[in-house]
Amino acid sequence: MRQKDTWVLVTSSILRNSRTIKFHGWEGAFLHRVLGIQGQELCTLWTSGLLFSLSLLSFQASTFLVTSLESVCRAGPGKECGAQEMR
């Protein structure tokens, strides 16, 4: 969120002072600043999305693993899994 606030602040500053920026030839410097801030924001969003996806994957995998392990433990060595034993 901090990157987004910084990006909005720089963008609004550019829009307010566009004549001065063009007059002095500072377009490149401001473009570099805005693109750097946007890059940081995209990196943060990508990391957040990756962590969210990993948490969903671990939740789904853990329920599958617990169910599978419970089935194996109830069957035990030499026993067959039947409908009566699973209740």
URFEN-V984797 format. One record per backbone hydrogen bond with DSSP energy under -1.0 kcal/mol. NH is the residue of the N-H (numbers start at 1). CO is the residue of the C=O. E is the energy in kcal/mol with one decimal. If there is no record, write none. Layout:
BEGIN
{{NH,CO,E} {NH,CO,E}}
END
This chain:
BEGIN
{{5,1,-2.3} {6,2,-2.3} {7,3,-2.7} {8,4,-2.4} {9,5,-2.3} {10,6,-2.5} {11,7,-2.5} {12,8,-2.6} {13,9,-1.9} {14,10,-2.3} {15,11,-2.3} {16,12,-2.2} {17,13,-2.0} {21,17,-2.4} {22,18,-2.3} {23,19,-2.5} {24,20,-2.2} {26,21,-2.5} {30,26,-2.2} {31,27,-2.7} {32,28,-2.4} {33,29,-1.9} {34,30,-2.6} {35,31,-2.6} {36,32,-2.0} {37,33,-2.2} {38,34,-2.6} {39,35,-2.1} {40,36,-1.9} {41,37,-2.2} {42,38,-2.7} {43,39,-2.2} {44,40,-2.2} {45,41,-2.5} {46,42,-2.6} {47,43,-2.4} {48,44,-2.4} {49,45,-2.5} {50,46,-2.4} {51,47,-2.5} {52,48,-2.2} {53,49,-2.3} {54,50,-2.4} {55,51,-2.1} {56,52,-2.1} {57,53,-2.5} {58,54,-2.6} {59,55,-2.0} {60,56,-2.4} {61,57,-2.8} {62,58,-2.4} {63,59,-1.7} {64,60,-1.7} {65,61,-2.7} {66,62,-2.5} {67,63,-2.1} {68,64,-2.4} {69,65,-2.7} {70,66,-2.3} {71,67,-1.9} {72,68,-2.1} {73,69,-2.5} {74,70,-2.2} {75,71,-1.7} {76,72,-2.1} {79,76,-1.1} {86,82,-1.1}}
END
